[in-house]
Amino acid sequence: MIEITDTAAAELKQLLEREKKSDHGLRVFAAGMSCSGIQYGLSLEKSPKTEDTVLESNGIKLFFDRDLQDDIDELRIDYIDNDYGKGFIINNPNLRCGSGCSSCG
């Protein structure tokens, strides 16, 4: 189950209102691959596609392709605002580096 934190939900609701898209949902999609697995992206969409799973978390409709179901089972979407910047972050505790790259620490 995807979780949207209270902070992220509040920011998303404000964004949807500001953009006059209160009837839209949040699409979670695969945006590429890295050594630690799938990288995710977010976009606002009015309605789900035929192949989508639709969920709701913290008052936000979520759309994602059924093929991603197992990969995003514990995905958490949060919003940060600190000295380094602000924006939505996606945390997937199931990602593990397995390729031996030097950038994973």
Short mmCIF file of the C-alpha atoms (twelve columns), coordinates in Angstrom:
data_MODEL
# 
_entry.id   MODEL 
# 
loop_
_atom_site.group_PDB 
_atom_site.id 
_atom_site.type_symbol 
_atom_site.label_atom_id 
_atom_site.label_alt_id 
_atom_site.label_comp_id 
_atom_site.label_asym_id 
_atom_site.label_seq_id 
_atom_site.Cartn_x 
_atom_site.Cartn_y 
_atom_site.Cartn_z 
_atom_site.pdbx_PDB_model_num 
ATOM 1   C CA . MET A 1   0.000   0.000  0.000   1 
ATOM 2   C CA . ILE A 2   1.331   3.416  -0.926  1 
ATOM 3   C CA . GLU A 3   1.351   5.885  1.939   1 
ATOM 4   C CA . ILE A 4   1.113   9.650  1.543   1 
ATOM 5   C CA . THR A 5   2.199   11.451 4.697   1 
ATOM 6   C CA . ASP A 6   0.049   14.163 6.255   1 
ATOM 7   C CA . THR A 7   2.548   16.806 5.130   1 
ATOM 8   C CA . ALA A 8   2.611   15.552 1.526   1 
ATOM 9   C CA . ALA A 9   -1.191  15.255 1.419   1 
ATOM 10  C CA . ALA A 10  -1.594  18.860 2.624   1 
ATOM 11  C CA . GLU A 11  0.859   20.105 -0.043  1 
ATOM 12  C CA . LEU A 12  -0.826  18.036 -2.760  1 
ATOM 13  C CA . LYS A 13  -4.276  19.330 -1.816  1 
ATOM 14  C CA . GLN A 14  -2.982  22.918 -1.976  1 
ATOM 15  C CA . LEU A 15  -1.331  22.208 -5.343  1 
ATOM 16  C CA . LEU A 16  -4.500  20.654 -6.762  1 
ATOM 17  C CA . GLU A 17  -6.515  23.654 -5.595  1 
ATOM 18  C CA . ARG A 18  -3.985  26.184 -6.926  1 
ATOM 19  C CA . GLU A 19  -3.884  24.433 -10.315 1 
ATOM 20  C CA . LYS A 20  -7.698  24.143 -10.371 1 
ATOM 21  C CA . LYS A 21  -7.363  20.368 -10.596 1 
ATOM 22  C CA . SER A 22  -9.238  19.289 -7.469  1 
ATOM 23  C CA . ASP A 23  -10.745 16.400 -9.444  1 
ATOM 24  C CA . HIS A 24  -7.303  14.997 -10.383 1 
ATOM 25  C CA . GLY A 25  -5.228  12.271 -8.797  1 
ATOM 26  C CA . LEU A 26  -1.529  11.598 -8.411  1 
ATOM 27  C CA . ARG A 27  0.109   9.218  -10.868 1 
ATOM 28  C CA . VAL A 28  3.123   7.243  -9.632  1 
ATOM 29  C CA . PHE A 29  5.184   5.925  -12.530 1 
ATOM 30  C CA . ALA A 30  8.492   4.249  -13.279 1 
ATOM 31  C CA . ALA A 31  10.831  7.002  -14.496 1 
ATOM 32  C CA . GLY A 32  13.944  4.939  -15.109 1 
ATOM 33  C CA . MET A 33  16.402  2.588  -13.486 1 
ATOM 34  C CA . SER A 34  19.440  3.041  -11.274 1 
ATOM 35  C CA . CYS A 35  21.776  0.634  -9.544  1 
ATOM 36  C CA . SER A 36  19.289  0.449  -6.653  1 
ATOM 37  C CA . GLY A 37  16.288  -0.292 -8.853  1 
ATOM 38  C CA . ILE A 38  13.344  1.629  -10.224 1 
ATOM 39  C CA . GLN A 39  13.290  5.413  -9.952  1 
ATOM 40  C CA . TYR A 40  9.811   6.909  -9.630  1 
ATOM 41  C CA . GLY A 41  8.089   10.013 -10.928 1 
ATOM 42  C CA . LEU A 42  4.876   11.807 -10.033 1 
ATOM 43  C CA . SER A 43  2.345   13.647 -12.160 1 
ATOM 44  C CA . LEU A 44  -1.201  14.953 -11.834 1 
ATOM 45  C CA . GLU A 45  -3.837  13.225 -13.971 1 
ATOM 46  C CA . LYS A 46  -7.573  13.616 -14.284 1 
ATOM 47  C CA . SER A 47  -8.430  9.934  -14.502 1 
ATOM 48  C CA . PRO A 48  -6.825  6.507  -14.392 1 
ATOM 49  C CA . LYS A 49  -5.943  4.446  -17.438 1 
ATOM 50  C CA . THR A 50  -7.539  1.068  -18.122 1 
ATOM 51  C CA . GLU A 51  -4.455  -0.828 -16.860 1 
ATOM 52  C CA . ASP A 52  -4.193  1.193  -13.630 1 
ATOM 53  C CA . THR A 53  -4.732  0.307  -10.032 1 
ATOM 54  C CA . VAL A 54  -6.503  3.091  -8.155  1 
ATOM 55  C CA . LEU A 55  -6.002  3.671  -4.436  1 
ATOM 56  C CA . GLU A 56  -6.552  6.481  -1.994  1 
ATOM 57  C CA . SER A 57  -4.193  7.588  0.748   1 
ATOM 58  C CA . ASN A 58  -4.780  10.500 3.081   1 
ATOM 59  C CA . GLY A 59  -7.513  11.898 0.815   1 
ATOM 60  C CA . ILE A 60  -5.400  11.737 -2.370  1 
ATOM 61  C CA . LYS A 61  -6.354  9.504  -5.311  1 
ATOM 62  C CA . LEU A 62  -3.395  7.481  -6.577  1 
ATOM 63  C CA . PHE A 63  -3.014  5.906  -10.015 1 
ATOM 64  C CA . PHE A 64  -0.321  3.454  -11.036 1 
ATOM 65  C CA . ASP A 65  0.162   0.722  -13.601 1 
ATOM 66  C CA . ARG A 66  -0.751  -2.724 -12.243 1 
ATOM 67  C CA . ASP A 67  2.694   -3.975 -13.298 1 
ATOM 68  C CA . LEU A 68  4.238   -1.785 -10.567 1 
ATOM 69  C CA . GLN A 69  2.053   -3.229 -7.780  1 
ATOM 70  C CA . ASP A 70  4.718   -5.479 -6.228  1 
ATOM 71  C CA . ASP A 71  7.505   -2.919 -6.635  1 
ATOM 72  C CA . ILE A 72  5.687   -0.115 -4.827  1 
ATOM 73  C CA . ASP A 73  3.982   -2.092 -2.091  1 
ATOM 74  C CA . GLU A 74  5.572   -0.061 0.742   1 
ATOM 75  C CA . LEU A 75  6.185   3.208  -1.109  1 
ATOM 76  C CA . ARG A 76  5.951   6.359  1.013   1 
ATOM 77  C CA . ILE A 77  5.490   9.822  -0.476  1 
ATOM 78  C CA . ASP A 78  6.514   12.731 1.739   1 
ATOM 79  C CA . TYR A 79  7.143   16.438 1.367   1 
ATOM 80  C CA . ILE A 80  10.221  18.194 2.716   1 
ATOM 81  C CA . ASP A 81  10.981  21.882 3.183   1 
ATOM 82  C CA . ASN A 82  14.445  22.559 4.598   1 
ATOM 83  C CA . ASP A 83  17.640  24.535 3.964   1 
ATOM 84  C CA . TYR A 84  18.439  22.358 0.935   1 
ATOM 85  C CA . GLY A 85  15.122  22.898 -0.819  1 
ATOM 86  C CA . LYS A 86  11.582  21.686 -0.847  1 
ATOM 87  C CA . GLY A 87  9.633   19.123 -2.756  1 
ATOM 88  C CA . PHE A 88  8.102   15.691 -2.796  1 
ATOM 89  C CA . ILE A 89  10.279  12.703 -2.031  1 
ATOM 90  C CA . ILE A 90  9.554   9.056  -2.655  1 
ATOM 91  C CA . ASN A 91  10.929  6.443  -0.301  1 
ATOM 92  C CA . ASN A 92  10.812  2.755  -1.176  1 
ATOM 93  C CA . PRO A 93  12.272  0.634  1.640   1 
ATOM 94  C CA . ASN A 94  12.359  -2.385 -0.687  1 
ATOM 95  C CA . LEU A 95  15.123  -0.955 -2.900  1 
ATOM 96  C CA . ARG A 96  18.563  -2.434 -2.325  1 
ATOM 97  C CA . CYS A 97  21.751  -1.818 -4.218  1 
ATOM 98  C CA . GLY A 98  22.962  -5.005 -5.735  1 
ATOM 99  C CA . SER A 99  25.060  -3.976 -8.670  1 
ATOM 100 C CA . GLY A 100 28.231  -3.089 -6.791  1 
ATOM 101 C CA . CYS A 101 28.341  0.483  -8.067  1 
ATOM 102 C CA . SER A 102 30.512  2.999  -6.252  1 
ATOM 103 C CA . SER A 103 27.771  5.579  -5.678  1 
ATOM 104 C CA . CYS A 104 25.749  3.528  -3.196  1 
ATOM 105 C CA . GLY A 105 28.154  3.877  -0.313  1 
# 
